[in-house]
């Protein structure tokens, strides 16, 4: 059910809700510091602790169940293709996203072009691979450099043997240092967001005693 276009479209609402939560949390910390409210500052600090704990838990689970996570991800992506990748006037959000990924990452399907054999697109089009799997002349219009690419794909005119899962993994590994540094930077910022509210709250408490 998670692969249906309507469900994927509704994911945007979840992202909006997450952004709203972060805005409220940030505003809570701002008001606590501005009004010197120990209650607001402690609430902000506790919320930040919970967020960090959830992040660490998610990271630990990802490492512990790495193989299962990979298998589950591949299964989800293939199921998405099988049920929702379409052609012509039936093009939906899943098709648009897949076409964009394939054109940008120079890949085809999850493992390779054979993932399209059981899709609605394959039955309707009669082609071997979609235009987005070809070496493109124009990415915006998905115009192949070789007109016969979709029916007679080869290594020279397409990326039909390169899976998007592998391409995505290689892209992450290529920029792994940036990912690590970004994670460390985020961790330091979050740590400061936990320590400073409690320090300020303690200072306010001592000040009120005097």
C-alpha positions in Angstrom: 0.0 0.0 0.0 2.9 2.3 0.6 3.8 2.3 -3.1 0.6 3.8 -4.3 0.9 7.2 -5.8 -1.7 8.7 -3.5 0.3 7.5 -0.5 3.6 8.9 -1.9 1.9 12.2 -2.6 0.7 12.4 1.0 4.3 12.0 2.2 4.6 15.7 1.5 2.1 16.4 4.2 4.2 14.4 6.7 7.3 16.5 5.7 5.2 19.7 6.3 4.1 18.4 9.7 7.8 17.6 10.6 8.8 21.1 9.5 6.0 22.6 11.6 7.1 20.6 14.6 10.7 21.8 14.3 9.4 25.4 13.9 7.3 25.1 17.1 10.3 23.5 18.9 12.6 26.3 17.8 10.1 29.0 18.7 9.7 27.3 22.1 13.5 27.6 22.7 13.5 31.2 21.5 10.7 32.3 23.8 12.3 30.4 26.7 15.5 32.3 26.3 13.8 35.7 25.6 11.4 35.5 28.5 14.0 33.6 30.7 11.4 30.9 31.4 12.9 27.8 33.0 9.9 25.7 32.1 10.1 26.5 28.4 13.9 26.0 28.3 13.7 22.6 30.0 10.9 21.5 27.7 13.0 22.5 24.7 16.0 20.7 26.1 14.0 17.5 26.9 12.5 17.5 23.3 16.0 17.8 21.9 17.2 14.9 24.0 14.3 12.8 22.7 15.1 13.7 19.1 18.8 12.7 19.5 17.8 9.4 21.2 15.4 8.6 18.3 18.2 9.4 15.8 20.7 7.2 17.6 18.1 4.4 17.8 17.3 4.7 14.1 21.0 4.6 13.2 21.6 1.6 15.4 18.7 -0.3 13.9 19.9 0.6 10.4 23.4 -0.9 11.1 22.0 -4.0 12.9 19.6 -4.8 10.2 21.6 -3.6 7.2 21.0 -6.6 5.0 17.3 -6.8 5.8 17.0 -3.1 5.2 18.7 -3.5 1.7 16.4 -6.4 0.8 13.3 -4.5 2.1 14.3 -1.3 0.2 14.8 -3.3 -3.1 11.6 -5.1 -2.6 9.7 -1.8 -2.0 11.3 -0.2 -5.1 10.5 -3.2 -7.3 6.9 -3.3 -6.0 6.6 0.4 -6.8 7.7 -0.2 -10.4 5.6 -3.4 -10.9 2.4 -1.7 -9.8 2.7 1.9 -10.7 5.2 2.6 -13.5 3.0 3.6 -16.5 3.2 5.2 -19.9 1.4 7.8 -22.0 -1.5 9.7 -20.5 -1.5 7.4 -17.5 1.8 8.9 -16.2 1.7 9.3 -12.4 4.0 10.6 -9.7 5.8 7.3 -9.4 6.6 7.3 -13.1 7.8 10.9 -13.1 10.1 10.3 -10.1 11.6 7.1 -11.6 12.2 8.9 -14.9 13.9 11.7 -13.2 16.1 9.4 -11.1 17.1 7.3 -14.1 17.9 10.3 -16.3 20.0 12.0 -13.6 21.7 8.9 -12.2 22.3 7.1 -15.5 20.6 3.9 -14.4 17.7 1.6 -15.3 15.3 -0.2 -13.0 16.3 -1.3 -9.5 18.8 -4.0 -10.5 18.6 -3.6 -14.3 16.1 -3.2 -17.2 14.5 -6.5 -16.6 12.6 -5.0 -13.6 10.3 -3.3 -16.2 9.2 -6.7 -17.7 6.2 -7.0 -15.4 5.1 -3.4 -15.3 2.0 -1.9 -16.9 4.3 0.2 -19.0 5.8 -2.9 -20.7 2.4 -4.2 -21.7 1.3 -0.8 -23.2 4.5 0.4 -24.9 6.0 -2.8 -26.3 9.5 -1.3 -25.7 12.4 -2.9 -23.9 13.4 0.1 -21.8 11.9 3.5 -21.1 13.4 6.7 -22.7 14.9 7.7 -19.4 17.2 4.6 -19.4 18.8 5.8 -22.7 21.7 8.2 -23.2 19.7 11.3 -23.5 20.0 14.3 -25.9 17.7 16.3 -23.7 16.9 15.3 -20.1 13.9 17.7 -19.8 12.0 16.0 -22.6 13.6 12.6 -22.2 14.7 12.6 -25.8 17.2 9.7 -26.5 20.3 10.4 -28.4 19.7 7.2 -30.4 16.1 6.8 -31.7 16.2 3.0 -31.6 17.5 2.9 -28.0 14.1 1.9 -26.4 13.7 -1.2 -28.6 17.3 -2.2 -29.1 19.2 -1.1 -26.0 23.0 -1.6 -25.8 25.8 -0.5 -23.6 26.7 2.3 -26.0 23.2 3.9 -26.3 21.7 3.2 -22.8 22.3 2.3 -19.2 20.1 -0.7 -19.3 22.4 -3.0 -17.3 23.1 -0.5 -14.5 20.6 -0.6 -11.6 19.5 2.5 -9.8 20.1 0.9 -6.4 23.7 0.3 -7.2 24.1 3.7 -8.8 22.6 5.4 -5.7 24.9 3.4 -3.3 27.9 4.4 -5.4 26.9 8.0 -5.3 26.6 7.9 -1.5 30.0 6.2 -1.2 31.6 8.8 -3.5 30.5 11.6 -1.2 30.8 9.6 2.1 33.2 12.1 3.6 30.6 14.9 3.1 27.9 12.7 4.7 30.2 11.9 7.7 31.2 15.6 8.2 27.6 16.7 7.9 26.5 14.1 10.5 29.3 15.2 12.9 28.4 18.8 12.5 24.7 18.1 13.1 25.6 16.1 16.2 27.6 19.0 17.6 24.8 21.5 17.0 22.3 19.2 18.6 24.6 18.6 21.6 24.8 22.4 22.1 21.1 22.7 21.7 20.8 20.3 24.7 23.5 21.7 26.9 22.8 25.4 26.5 19.1 25.4 27.5 19.8 23.5 30.7 22.8 25.8 31.5 20.7 28.9 30.9 17.9 27.4 33.0 20.4 26.8 35.9 21.8 30.3 35.6 18.3 31.8 35.8 17.5 29.6 38.9 20.7 30.9 40.7 19.9 34.5 39.7 16.4 34.2 41.1 17.7 33.0 44.4 19.7 36.2 44.8 
